[in-house]
Amino acid sequence: MKNLFKLEVLKTNRTLTTEEQNAFRLKFKPFLNIAGIISLCLEEEHLYIEYDPISFKSDSFKEILIAVGFPLEHEKIKLASSHMMS
């Protein structure tokens, strides 16, 4: 059976402390209720998002991450912003 889910890895713009990781994990718990998100895994420098590409739009989710103060790597923020402008 073919796996229909996708995995996206977002890089942070800095290494997160253990306390920051724990705080973001608490903020991210409600995100698991967003349609299409299968799982989230946060490490010191990466956020792994497993999702259903049919019902989940990663660009919109990146904007949510920015809004809650998640430190996305600067290039990712520009990429998301420039994509929305076109």
C-alpha positions as CSV (number, residue, x, y, z in Angstrom):
1,M,0.0,0.0,0.0
2,K,1.4,3.4,-1.0
3,N,1.9,6.0,1.7
4,L,-0.2,9.0,0.8
5,F,1.2,11.3,3.4
6,K,4.0,13.8,2.9
7,L,6.8,15.0,5.2
8,E,8.1,18.6,5.3
9,V,11.0,19.6,7.4
10,L,11.2,23.3,8.5
11,K,14.5,24.6,9.8
12,T,14.6,27.1,12.7
13,N,16.7,30.2,12.5
14,R,18.5,29.2,15.7
15,T,18.9,26.3,18.1
16,L,15.9,26.1,20.5
17,T,16.6,25.4,24.1
18,T,14.8,22.6,25.9
19,E,12.5,25.1,27.6
20,E,11.6,26.7,24.2
21,Q,11.0,23.3,22.6
22,N,8.6,22.4,25.5
23,A,6.8,25.7,25.2
24,F,6.3,25.3,21.5
25,R,5.1,21.7,21.9
26,L,2.4,23.0,24.2
27,K,1.5,25.7,21.6
28,F,1.5,23.1,18.8
29,K,-0.9,20.6,20.5
30,P,-4.1,22.4,19.1
31,F,-2.5,22.3,15.7
32,L,-3.0,18.5,15.6
33,N,-6.7,19.3,15.2
34,I,-6.0,21.1,11.9
35,A,-7.4,19.1,9.0
36,G,-4.7,17.3,7.2
37,I,-2.0,17.4,9.9
38,I,-1.0,13.8,10.8
39,S,1.9,14.6,13.2
40,L,4.4,17.2,14.4
41,C,7.8,16.6,15.8
42,L,10.0,19.4,17.1
43,E,13.7,19.1,17.7
44,E,16.4,21.7,18.5
45,E,16.7,22.9,14.9
46,H,13.8,21.3,12.9
47,L,10.1,21.0,12.9
48,Y,8.9,17.9,11.1
49,I,5.3,18.0,9.7
50,E,3.6,14.8,8.4
51,Y,0.5,15.8,6.5
52,D,-2.1,14.8,3.9
53,P,-1.3,17.0,0.9
54,I,-4.9,17.0,-0.3
55,S,-6.4,18.6,2.7
56,F,-3.4,20.6,4.1
57,K,-1.6,23.6,2.7
58,S,1.8,24.1,4.2
59,D,2.2,27.7,3.2
60,S,-0.8,28.7,5.3
61,F,0.6,26.7,8.2
62,K,3.9,28.5,7.9
63,E,2.0,31.8,8.4
64,I,0.4,30.4,11.6
65,L,3.8,29.3,12.9
66,I,5.2,32.8,12.3
67,A,2.1,34.3,14.0
68,V,2.8,32.3,17.2
69,G,6.4,33.3,17.2
70,F,8.0,30.2,15.9
71,P,11.5,31.1,14.7
72,L,11.4,29.8,11.1
73,E,14.6,30.1,9.2
74,H,14.6,33.5,7.4
75,E,14.7,32.0,3.9
76,K,11.6,30.0,4.6
77,I,9.7,33.1,5.7
78,K,10.7,34.9,2.6
79,L,9.7,31.9,0.5
80,A,6.3,31.8,2.1
81,S,5.8,35.5,1.8
82,S,6.9,35.7,-1.9
83,H,4.7,32.8,-2.8
84,M,1.6,34.4,-1.3
85,M,2.3,37.6,-3.3
86,S,2.3,35.9,-6.7
